[in-house]
Amino acid sequence: MPHNPSPRPWQVFFIFLRLGLTSFGGPVAHLGYFRDEFVTRRRWLSERSYVDLVTLCQFLPGPASSQVGIALGLARAGYRGALAAWLGFTLPSALMLILIALGVAGFGAAIPSGVLHGLHVVAVAVVAQAVWGMGRALCPDASRIALMLMAAALVLVVPSPWAQAGVMVAAGVVGLILFTPGKAIGHEPLPITVSKRAGMCWLALFVVLLLGLPLLAERWPSPALAMFDAFYRSGSLVFGGGHVVLPLLQAEVVPAGWVGNETFLAGYGATQAMPGPLFTFAAFLGASMQTGPSGWAGGVLCLVAIFVPSFLLVMGALPFWQQLRQNLRMQAAMQGINAAVVGLLLAALYQPVWTNAILHPVDIGLALLALLALMRWKLPPWLVVIGCGVAGCLL
């Protein structure tokens, strides 16, 4: 794999800003966009290392796609790179949602429904391309193909985040039993500059904030502190990504009278039309607060609070993950887990990506055309996204 000089933080920011403007389709599609950008085009890391990184972030609570982006930024440009990657990927949707919350209600209605539908269709092609590429690299034999298909079937039958975690644990056990690598499997190691001591400190800070913020909010009542505590806990305790955080946030902000239920549901609907991470819904809620900080201040406060756990967990876990995955027994388990990750992606290709996007026969044709553009003509994903948006509007 060719050597690539490490980019500066501002370069990382603009790379992720483009992804933040064009990555429609939710967390699973984001991982497909990241794979195309950083594995296929820029060659920042190998296919196997990328899937290892995705596996780690799937095990951590919080938004997996944003955590993968933070880890990539951390690996390429240190702590400032991690912040730059998060800002670039998050800023577009966060700004648009705050503007909507401030009363630019006509913005969402001004987008033709056909455009939004075309953006959903292109996500089918992006995820299908990722499933094909990752499957070829990580499921090269019959046993791992079977494990991939079993994982996909199980998570479709039992659609819950806990089922996904259980499938990956079971696949790791199967890998330990079936796969016995006789030597270390080659990796493109991420140049993580975080030491183990620093990693322990970040993990300790995560726990201290998780346990300490509720005590502080109770001892020193403050609307801003209560909001930060609620959104920090939501970002710390959710497994399964943006859609799963909905009931947690609703339980925090609606009964407390911070945001009305109708406003909550309207904002969640607007978030579905945005590129980038679904966790930016926190910016809409913060800007819509009826008590305490609201507007720009509330939006920024809640957005930062819900993403802080992701930073702390990624920076705390990566130093240990890098060493752990070099262990031979761990690598045997990882072969099973990697096959299961492809299975989870395959299941997500059907539900929710396919079921939400493919509503008419013409949608199948548009998705196949987008897939052809990505895999055969090698067009950049952002151009395919624009093309599908225009085609959806015309059709």
C-alpha positions in Angstrom: 0.0 0.0 0.0 1.5 3.3 -1.0 2.7 5.7 1.7 0.5 8.8 2.1 1.8 11.9 3.9 -0.3 12.8 6.9 -2.7 15.7 6.2 -2.9 18.8 8.4 -6.0 19.4 10.5 -7.4 21.9 8.1 -7.1 19.4 5.3 -8.9 16.8 7.4 -11.6 19.3 8.1 -12.3 20.0 4.4 -12.2 16.3 3.5 -14.9 15.5 6.2 -16.8 18.7 5.4 -17.4 17.4 1.9 -18.6 14.1 3.4 -20.8 16.0 5.8 -22.5 17.8 2.9 -23.0 14.7 0.8 -23.3 11.6 3.1 -27.0 10.9 3.1 -28.7 7.7 4.2 -27.9 7.3 7.9 -25.0 5.6 9.8 -24.7 2.5 7.7 -24.4 4.5 4.5 -21.9 6.8 6.2 -19.6 3.8 6.7 -19.9 3.0 3.0 -19.0 6.6 2.1 -16.0 6.5 4.5 -14.8 3.2 3.1 -14.9 4.6 -0.5 -13.1 7.8 0.6 -10.4 6.5 3.0 -9.8 2.8 1.9 -10.4 2.9 -1.8 -9.5 6.4 -2.9 -7.1 7.9 -0.3 -5.7 4.6 1.0 -5.3 5.9 4.5 -5.8 2.3 5.8 -6.4 -1.2 4.6 -9.8 -2.9 4.2 -9.0 -5.2 7.2 -7.9 -2.3 9.4 -11.0 -0.3 8.5 -13.3 -3.1 9.4 -11.4 -3.6 12.7 -12.0 0.1 13.4 -15.7 -0.2 12.5 -15.9 -3.3 14.8 -14.5 -1.3 17.7 -16.9 1.6 17.2 -19.8 -0.9 16.9 -18.9 -2.2 20.4 -18.7 1.3 21.9 -21.9 3.2 22.9 -22.6 6.2 20.7 -22.8 7.0 17.0 -20.5 4.4 15.3 -20.0 6.4 12.0 -19.0 9.6 13.8 -16.7 7.6 16.0 -15.0 6.1 13.0 -14.5 9.6 11.6 -13.1 10.8 14.9 -10.7 7.8 15.0 -9.6 8.5 11.4 -8.9 12.2 12.2 -7.1 11.2 15.3 -4.9 8.8 13.4 -4.0 11.2 10.7 -3.5 14.5 12.6 -3.7 13.8 16.3 -6.2 15.4 18.7 -6.7 18.5 16.4 -7.4 16.1 13.5 -10.1 14.3 15.6 -11.8 17.6 16.3 -11.4 18.7 12.6 -13.0 15.4 11.4 -15.9 15.8 13.8 -16.5 19.4 12.9 -16.4 18.9 9.2 -18.8 15.9 9.3 -21.2 17.4 11.8 -21.3 21.1 11.0 -23.5 21.1 7.9 -26.5 19.3 9.4 -26.1 20.9 12.8 -26.2 24.4 11.2 -29.2 23.6 9.1 -31.1 22.1 12.0 -30.4 25.1 14.3 -31.7 27.4 11.5 -34.8 25.3 11.2 -35.3 25.4 14.9 -35.0 29.2 14.9 -37.9 29.5 12.6 -36.7 28.9 9.1 -39.5 26.4 8.8 -39.9 26.9 5.1 -36.4 25.4 4.4 -37.5 21.8 5.0 -40.7 22.2 3.0 -38.8 23.8 0.1 -37.0 20.6 -0.6 -39.0 18.6 -3.2 -39.9 15.2 -1.9 -38.5 13.6 -5.0 -35.1 15.0 -4.2 -35.2 13.4 -0.7 -36.3 10.1 -2.2 -33.5 10.2 -4.7 -31.0 10.7 -1.8 -32.5 7.6 -0.1 -32.1 5.6 -3.3 -28.4 6.5 -3.6 -27.8 5.1 -0.1 -28.8 1.7 -1.5 -26.0 1.8 -4.0 -23.4 3.1 -1.5 -24.2 0.4 1.1 -24.3 -2.4 -1.6 -20.9 -1.3 -2.9 -19.5 -1.5 0.7 -21.1 -4.9 1.3 -19.6 -6.3 -1.9 -16.1 -4.9 -1.3 -15.9 -5.8 2.4 -17.4 -9.2 1.7 -14.8 -10.1 -0.9 -12.0 -9.1 1.4 -13.3 -10.5 4.7 -15.4 -13.5 3.7 -13.0 -15.4 1.3 -14.1 -18.9 2.2 -17.4 -20.9 2.7 -17.2 -20.9 6.5 -17.0 -17.1 6.8 -19.7 -16.6 4.1 -21.9 -18.9 6.1 -21.2 -16.9 9.3 -21.9 -13.7 7.4 -25.3 -15.0 6.2 -26.2 -16.3 9.7 -25.4 -13.0 11.3 -27.5 -11.1 8.7 -30.4 -13.5 9.3 -30.3 -13.2 13.1 -30.3 -9.5 13.2 -33.2 -9.3 10.7 -35.2 -11.7 12.9 -34.3 -10.0 16.1 -33.9 -6.3 15.2 -32.4 -4.7 18.3 -29.0 -3.2 19.2 -28.5 -5.8 21.9 -29.0 -8.6 19.3 -26.3 -7.0 17.1 -23.9 -6.9 20.0 -24.7 -10.5 20.9 -24.2 -11.6 17.3 -20.7 -10.1 17.2 -19.8 -11.7 20.5 -21.0 -15.1 19.3 -19.1 -14.6 16.0 -16.0 -14.0 18.0 -16.4 -17.2 19.9 -17.0 -19.1 16.6 -13.9 -17.5 15.2 -11.9 -18.7 18.2 -13.1 -22.3 17.6 -13.0 -22.5 13.8 -10.1 -20.2 12.8 -6.5 -20.7 14.1 -4.1 -18.3 12.4 -0.6 -19.7 12.6 1.0 -16.3 12.3 0.1 -12.6 12.8 -2.2 -11.3 10.1 -0.8 -8.2 8.4 -2.4 -4.9 9.1 -1.9 -1.3 8.1 -1.5 0.0 11.7 -3.2 3.3 12.5 -0.5 5.8 13.7 -2.3 6.4 17.0 -0.3 8.8 19.1 -2.4 8.3 22.3 -0.5 6.5 25.0 -2.0 3.9 27.2 -1.7 6.2 30.2 -3.6 8.9 28.3 -6.2 6.3 27.2 -6.8 5.4 30.8 -7.2 9.1 31.7 -9.8 9.6 28.9 -11.8 6.5 30.0 -11.6 7.7 33.6 -12.9 11.1 32.6 -15.8 9.5 30.7 -16.8 7.6 33.9 -16.3 10.6 36.2 -18.6 12.8 34.0 -21.2 10.0 33.6 -21.5 9.6 37.4 -20.6 13.1 38.5 -22.8 15.3 36.2 -26.1 14.1 37.7 -24.7 14.9 41.2 -23.6 18.3 40.2 -26.9 19.1 38.5 -28.7 18.1 41.7 -26.4 20.0 44.0 -26.2 23.2 41.9 -29.5 23.4 40.0 -28.8 25.1 36.6 -30.8 24.7 33.3 -27.5 24.6 31.3 -25.9 22.0 33.6 -29.1 19.9 33.6 -29.2 20.0 29.7 -25.5 19.1 29.5 -26.1 16.2 31.9 -29.1 14.9 30.0 -27.5 15.0 26.6 -24.2 13.6 27.8 -26.0 10.6 29.4 -27.9 10.0 26.1 -24.7 10.0 24.2 -23.0 7.6 26.7 -25.7 5.0 27.0 -27.1 4.4 23.6 -26.0 1.4 21.5 -27.1 1.2 17.9 -26.7 4.7 16.5 -28.9 7.7 15.9 -32.4 6.1 15.6 -32.0 4.4 19.0 -31.3 7.7 20.8 -34.8 8.9 19.9 -36.6 7.4 22.9 -33.8 8.4 25.3 -33.9 12.0 24.2 -37.7 12.1 24.2 -37.8 10.9 27.8 -35.3 13.6 28.7 -36.7 16.7 27.1 -40.5 16.2 26.7 -41.6 15.3 30.2 -39.3 18.0 31.6 -41.1 20.6 29.5 -38.0 21.6 27.7 -39.4 20.8 24.2 -43.0 20.1 23.2 -43.7 16.7 21.7 -44.9 18.1 18.4 -41.7 20.2 18.0 -39.7 17.1 19.0 -41.3 15.0 16.2 -41.1 17.7 13.6 -37.4 18.2 14.3 -36.7 14.4 14.1 -38.5 14.4 10.8 -36.3 17.3 9.5 -33.2 15.4 10.7 -33.9 12.5 8.4 -33.5 14.8 5.4 -30.1 16.0 6.5 -26.7 14.6 5.5 -24.2 13.7 8.2 -24.8 12.1 11.7 -28.3 11.7 13.1 -27.0 12.8 16.5 -27.1 16.4 15.2 -30.8 16.2 16.2 -29.4 17.4 19.6 -28.6 20.8 18.0 -32.3 21.2 16.9 -33.5 20.3 20.4 -31.0 22.7 22.1 -32.0 25.5 19.9 -35.8 24.8 20.6 -35.5 24.8 24.4 -38.3 26.6 26.1 -36.3 27.0 29.4 -32.7 27.6 29.9 -30.2 28.3 27.0 -31.8 28.1 23.6 -31.1 29.4 20.1 -27.5 29.1 19.0 -26.2 28.8 22.6 -28.6 25.9 23.4 -27.9 24.2 20.1 -24.2 24.3 20.5 -24.4 23.2 24.2 -26.5 20.1 23.5 -24.6 19.2 20.3 -21.3 19.2 22.2 -22.7 17.4 25.2 -24.0 14.4 23.1 -20.7 14.0 21.3 -18.3 14.4 24.2 -18.7 10.7 25.2 -17.7 9.6 21.6 -14.4 11.6 21.8 -13.6 10.2 25.3 -14.4 6.6 24.4 -12.5 6.6 21.1 -9.4 8.2 22.5 -9.6 5.9 25.5 -10.2 2.6 23.7 -7.9 3.0 20.7 -4.5 2.6 22.4 -5.6 -0.8 23.9 -7.4 -1.9 20.7 -4.3 -1.4 18.6 -2.3 -3.9 20.7 -5.2 -6.3 21.4 -5.9 -6.9 17.7 -2.3 -8.1 17.2 -2.8 -11.1 19.6 -3.2 -14.3 17.7 -6.2 -15.5 19.6 -7.8 -12.1 19.2 -7.1 -12.3 15.4 -8.9 -15.6 15.2 -11.9 -14.1 17.0 -11.6 -11.0 14.7 -12.0 -13.2 11.6 -15.4 -14.3 12.9 -16.3 -10.8 14.1 -15.4 -9.3 10.7 -17.6 -11.7 8.9 -20.4 -10.8 11.3 -19.9 -7.1 10.6 -20.3 -7.7 6.9 -23.5 -9.7 7.8 -24.8 -6.7 9.8 -24.1 -4.4 6.9 -25.9 -6.9 4.6 -28.9 -6.9 6.9 -28.9 -3.1 7.1 -28.8 -3.0 3.3 -32.3 -4.6 3.3 -33.7 -3.0 6.5 -33.8 0.0 6.8 -31.9 1.1 3.6 -33.7 -0.9 0.9 -37.2 -0.9 2.5 -37.2 2.9 3.0 -35.8 3.7 -0.5 -37.1 1.1 -3.0 -40.8 1.8 -3.3 -41.3 1.5 -7.1 -39.7 -0.5 -9.9 -38.1 2.7 -11.2 -36.2 3.0 -7.9 -34.5 -0.3 -8.6 -33.3 1.0 -11.9 -32.0 4.3 -10.4 -30.2 2.3 -7.6 -28.6 0.0 -10.2 -27.5 3.0 -12.3 -26.0 4.6 -9.2 -24.2 1.3 -8.3 -22.8 1.2 -11.9 -21.6 4.7 -11.6 -19.8 4.0 -8.4 -18.3 0.6 -9.2 -17.8 0.6 -13.0 -17.4 4.2 -13.9 -15.7 5.1 -10.6 -17.5 8.4 -10.3 -17.1 10.2 -6.9 -19.9 9.5 -4.4 -20.8 13.2 -4.1 -21.4 13.4 -7.8 -23.6 10.3 -7.7 -25.5 11.8 -4.8 -26.3 15.0 -6.7 -27.2 13.0 -9.8 -29.7 10.8 -7.9 -31.2 13.8 -6.2 -31.9 15.4 -9.6 -33.2 12.1 -11.0 -35.5 11.7 -8.0 -36.9 15.2 -8.6 -37.5 14.5 -12.3 -39.0 11.1 -11.8 
